[in-house]
Amino acid sequence: MAQLKISNLSKTYPNGVKALDNVSLEINNGMFGLLGPNGAGKSSLMRTLASLQEADSGSAFLNELDILNNPKELRRTLGYLPQEFGVYPRITAAQLLDHMAILKGVTNSKERKELVKYLLNKVNLYKQRDKSVKSFSGGMKQRVGIAQALIGDPQLIIVDEPTAGLDPGERNRFHNLLAEVGEEVIVILSTHIVDDVQELCTDMAIMNLGRIVYNGSPLTVLDDLVGLVWQKQIERGELEQYEANFRVISDKMVAGKPQIHVLSESNPGEGFVSVQPNLEDVFFAKIGVSETVVS
């Protein structure tokens, strides 16, 4: 069983942005969700763990392997699907995976051919093996991305914003594939899409402004908010007034009018009804806390 232990990671870019601020996490086998808004530091953490950039301080160990000081050793046991998965022009899915297998040290051509066939079947793209990856839909490209990340039997797989831009059908297929992969290894799913974490992950962290503001089970954090979330539909022009008087953690349009969720220990007043909290409520509640602390 693999374990990733991250301790006090910090990273400040030359422009002064503190992307990682004393980040510590322990992650075991299975799907781990890293949730946060754009700019929270998720990609900086993923790039550091993938040995694509150095940290200023801190440590990270995959079992006994010091991954920050042994990047070559890490890459032998790492699968990585970046946010922007670029492909060579006119290369087919089979050719791409064959090339990636060579780069990962699979030098025996017969072994490589069997591996490519296995991976294409696993991601349900064998029939499209001779088609240009450039012509694939977003979901198909992401499945090729997962296939290349599986080369070399990795212990750690990092996927960065994998469902952004996918239609609902492609997203569901990708979710099923990730869930299957996550049964045997550590899969870190970095995303700003709350539903991705709620549907896939048994453990999670919420990140904002370079810090971890929550780490634990999605179910546990939902239990913590039971009885504290109140909902009301308001008029368009009233939102600013409610934000001034209540702790509004989210608002969205429902039937043409804003529907707000307020965090309060007691009923905020007329028209509010108590609702079961969802992970989106947790997300905005925790992000709001961290912004208040930092400012």
VMD Tcl script that draws the C-alpha trace (Angstrom):
set ca {
  {0.00 0.00 0.00}
  {1.42 3.35 -1.06}
  {1.51 6.45 1.12}
  {2.44 10.01 0.16}
  {3.54 12.24 3.04}
  {3.92 15.96 2.32}
  {5.40 18.13 5.09}
  {5.63 21.94 5.22}
  {6.00 22.52 1.47}
  {6.48 26.18 0.55}
  {7.07 27.87 -2.79}
  {7.28 31.58 -3.65}
  {7.64 32.61 -7.28}
  {10.03 35.40 -8.39}
  {7.08 37.80 -8.77}
  {6.38 37.47 -5.04}
  {3.34 35.18 -5.29}
  {3.37 32.62 -2.46}
  {1.92 29.62 -4.29}
  {2.50 27.09 -1.48}
  {2.34 28.18 2.14}
  {3.48 25.44 4.55}
  {1.41 22.66 2.93}
  {1.21 19.33 4.80}
  {-0.85 16.28 3.77}
  {-0.88 12.49 4.18}
  {-2.46 10.60 1.27}
  {-3.08 6.84 1.03}
  {-4.25 4.50 -1.75}
  {-7.45 5.56 -3.49}
  {-8.91 8.73 -4.93}
  {-7.85 11.92 -3.15}
  {-9.56 15.17 -4.14}
  {-7.68 18.47 -4.05}
  {-10.32 21.16 -4.36}
  {-9.84 24.89 -4.71}
  {-10.58 27.92 -6.88}
  {-8.35 28.89 -9.78}
  {-5.16 30.37 -8.37}
  {-5.39 28.48 -5.07}
  {-2.02 26.78 -5.57}
  {-3.29 23.36 -6.71}
  {-1.29 23.27 -9.94}
  {1.81 24.53 -8.11}
  {1.50 21.63 -5.67}
  {0.92 19.12 -8.49}
  {3.92 20.43 -10.46}
  {6.12 20.22 -7.37}
  {5.04 16.64 -6.64}
  {5.60 15.72 -10.30}
  {9.20 17.07 -10.08}
  {8.49 19.80 -12.66}
  {9.52 22.54 -10.25}
  {11.47 22.74 -6.98}
  {10.05 23.73 -3.62}
  {11.73 26.41 -1.52}
  {11.39 24.28 1.63}
  {9.64 21.21 3.01}
  {9.66 17.53 2.09}
  {7.60 14.91 0.27}
  {8.00 11.13 0.55}
  {6.31 8.39 -1.48}
  {6.76 5.51 0.94}
  {10.54 5.69 1.59}
  {11.36 7.64 -1.58}
  {12.38 11.28 -1.06}
  {10.71 12.54 -4.22}
  {11.99 16.13 -4.09}
  {15.63 15.00 -4.00}
  {15.26 11.98 -6.30}
  {13.20 13.18 -9.29}
  {14.51 10.47 -11.64}
  {13.46 7.72 -9.22}
  {10.06 9.38 -8.78}
  {9.39 9.48 -12.53}
  {9.74 5.70 -12.71}
  {6.73 5.33 -10.44}
  {4.71 8.43 -11.42}
  {1.78 8.85 -13.80}
  {0.97 12.46 -14.67}
  {-1.89 13.99 -16.67}
  {-1.34 17.77 -16.75}
  {-4.08 20.34 -17.21}
  {-2.96 20.90 -20.81}
  {-2.24 17.51 -22.38}
  {-0.51 18.43 -25.63}
  {-0.02 15.90 -28.44}
  {2.20 15.72 -31.50}
  {0.42 16.71 -34.74}
  {-0.83 13.80 -36.87}
  {0.29 11.13 -34.39}
  {-2.17 8.28 -33.77}
  {-3.25 7.03 -30.36}
  {-1.23 3.82 -30.79}
  {1.87 5.73 -31.91}
  {1.61 8.16 -29.01}
  {1.39 5.40 -26.40}
  {4.21 3.47 -28.09}
  {6.41 6.56 -27.97}
  {5.56 7.23 -24.30}
  {6.31 3.58 -23.44}
  {9.78 3.91 -25.02}
  {10.41 7.06 -22.96}
  {9.41 5.14 -19.82}
  {11.91 2.40 -20.57}
  {9.81 -0.30 -22.24}
  {12.40 -1.23 -24.88}
  {11.12 -4.69 -25.90}
  {8.95 -4.11 -29.00}
  {6.71 -7.16 -28.43}
  {6.15 -6.21 -24.79}
  {5.44 -2.63 -25.85}
  {2.91 -3.73 -28.48}
  {1.01 -5.79 -25.91}
  {1.12 -2.93 -23.40}
  {-0.28 -0.43 -25.92}
  {-3.08 -2.84 -26.85}
  {-3.93 -3.40 -23.17}
  {-4.00 0.32 -22.42}
  {-6.14 1.20 -25.44}
  {-8.64 -1.47 -24.44}
  {-8.64 -0.23 -20.84}
  {-9.60 3.30 -21.90}
  {-11.98 2.00 -24.60}
  {-10.07 3.46 -27.54}
  {-8.75 0.36 -29.29}
  {-11.05 0.82 -32.28}
  {-9.71 4.37 -32.68}
  {-6.05 3.33 -32.27}
  {-5.04 4.38 -35.81}
  {-6.82 7.75 -35.76}
  {-5.02 11.03 -35.14}
  {-5.26 12.12 -31.50}
  {-5.67 15.70 -32.76}
  {-9.08 14.69 -34.15}
  {-10.31 13.26 -30.84}
  {-12.94 14.91 -28.64}
  {-11.86 16.39 -25.31}
  {-12.97 13.29 -23.43}
  {-11.13 10.94 -25.78}
  {-7.93 12.99 -25.42}
  {-8.24 12.76 -21.64}
  {-8.62 8.98 -21.88}
  {-5.43 8.82 -23.95}
  {-3.87 10.98 -21.24}
  {-4.85 8.49 -18.55}
  {-3.56 5.61 -20.70}
  {-0.10 7.20 -20.95}
  {-0.17 7.95 -17.21}
  {-0.66 4.22 -16.51}
  {2.54 3.18 -18.32}
  {5.08 1.70 -15.92}
  {2.64 0.55 -13.20}
  {2.82 3.84 -11.26}
  {2.20 4.03 -7.51}
  {1.20 7.70 -7.75}
  {-1.00 9.24 -10.46}
  {-1.62 12.99 -10.61}
  {-4.44 14.39 -12.72}
  {-4.79 18.17 -12.92}
  {-8.23 19.61 -13.82}
  {-9.11 16.53 -15.91}
  {-12.82 17.22 -16.55}
  {-12.70 20.93 -17.38}
  {-14.43 21.46 -20.72}
  {-15.87 17.93 -20.99}
  {-19.53 17.39 -21.79}
  {-21.60 15.43 -19.20}
  {-21.31 12.10 -21.04}
  {-17.54 12.36 -21.45}
  {-17.20 13.47 -17.84}
  {-19.11 10.40 -16.59}
  {-16.97 8.05 -18.70}
  {-13.82 9.69 -17.38}
  {-15.10 9.44 -13.80}
  {-15.68 5.70 -14.21}
  {-12.17 5.24 -15.58}
  {-10.59 7.23 -12.75}
  {-12.57 5.28 -10.13}
  {-11.32 1.99 -11.59}
  {-7.70 3.19 -11.67}
  {-7.94 4.54 -8.11}
  {-8.66 1.12 -6.61}
  {-5.00 0.11 -6.76}
  {-2.84 3.25 -6.49}
  {-2.82 6.79 -5.14}
  {-4.69 9.10 -7.50}
  {-4.63 12.82 -6.72}
  {-7.46 14.61 -8.49}
  {-6.82 18.36 -8.58}
  {-9.92 20.32 -9.59}
  {-12.10 23.37 -9.00}
  {-15.22 21.34 -9.86}
  {-16.92 20.35 -6.60}
  {-18.95 17.50 -8.11}
  {-15.76 15.72 -9.26}
  {-14.62 15.37 -5.64}
  {-18.07 14.59 -4.22}
  {-18.66 11.78 -6.72}
  {-15.21 10.18 -6.69}
  {-13.21 10.78 -3.53}
  {-13.28 9.30 -0.03}
  {-10.66 11.75 1.22}
  {-10.03 15.35 0.24}
  {-8.42 18.68 0.97}
  {-9.55 22.21 0.19}
  {-6.84 24.66 -0.80}
  {-6.92 28.44 -1.02}
  {-4.24 31.11 -1.32}
  {-1.53 28.46 -1.10}
  {-2.83 26.95 2.15}
  {-4.72 23.81 3.12}
  {-7.93 25.05 4.77}
  {-9.57 21.63 5.20}
  {-8.33 18.03 5.09}
  {-10.57 15.03 5.74}
  {-13.59 13.10 4.52}
  {-16.26 14.80 2.40}
  {-18.92 13.09 4.54}
  {-17.39 14.29 7.83}
  {-17.20 17.91 6.74}
  {-20.81 17.75 5.52}
  {-21.90 16.51 8.95}
  {-20.18 19.54 10.52}
  {-22.50 21.90 8.61}
  {-25.81 20.13 9.33}
  {-28.27 22.68 10.71}
  {-26.10 25.65 9.76}
  {-27.06 26.19 6.10}
  {-30.16 28.22 5.21}
  {-31.62 28.88 1.77}
  {-33.75 31.68 0.34}
  {-34.72 32.91 -3.10}
  {-34.36 36.68 -3.40}
  {-34.79 39.41 -5.98}
  {-31.88 40.36 -8.23}
  {-31.30 43.72 -6.60}
  {-31.27 42.36 -3.05}
  {-28.07 40.31 -3.19}
  {-25.75 43.11 -2.05}
  {-28.02 43.86 0.93}
  {-28.05 40.20 2.01}
  {-24.28 39.94 1.64}
  {-23.91 42.94 3.94}
  {-26.19 41.50 6.63}
  {-25.52 37.74 6.47}
  {-22.70 35.33 5.76}
  {-23.72 34.40 2.23}
  {-21.60 31.41 1.19}
  {-23.08 30.92 -2.28}
  {-25.60 32.29 -4.72}
  {-26.86 30.90 -8.02}
  {-29.69 31.59 -10.41}
  {-32.79 29.41 -10.09}
  {-35.75 30.18 -12.36}
  {-34.32 33.59 -13.13}
  {-33.78 34.71 -9.52}
  {-30.78 34.42 -7.16}
  {-30.98 31.61 -4.63}
  {-28.64 32.18 -1.71}
  {-27.19 29.91 0.94}
  {-26.39 31.55 4.27}
  {-24.29 30.11 7.09}
  {-25.93 30.74 10.48}
  {-26.35 28.93 13.81}
  {-29.99 30.05 13.98}
  {-32.72 30.88 11.46}
  {-31.65 34.13 9.74}
  {-35.23 35.31 9.41}
  {-38.40 35.26 7.33}
  {-38.29 33.24 4.17}
  {-35.18 31.20 4.99}
  {-35.47 27.42 5.14}
  {-32.96 24.95 6.54}
  {-31.33 22.76 3.83}
  {-28.98 19.80 3.81}
  {-25.44 21.09 3.18}
  {-23.60 19.98 0.07}
  {-19.91 20.01 -0.75}
  {-20.34 23.29 -2.61}
  {-21.46 24.88 0.68}
  {-18.37 23.46 2.38}
  {-16.15 24.75 -0.40}
  {-17.39 28.33 -0.23}
  {-17.54 28.33 3.57}
  {-13.92 27.19 3.88}
  {-12.68 29.49 1.13}
  {-14.37 32.44 2.85}
  {-12.68 31.59 6.16}
  {-9.22 31.38 4.59}
  {-9.65 34.69 2.75}
  {-10.67 36.37 6.01}
  {-7.64 34.95 7.82}
  {-5.14 35.93 5.12}
  {-6.43 39.46 4.65}
}
mol new
graphics top color blue
foreach p $ca { graphics top sphere $p radius 0.5 }
foreach p [lrange $ca 0 end-1] q [lrange $ca 1 end] { graphics top cylinder $p $q radius 0.2 }
display resetview
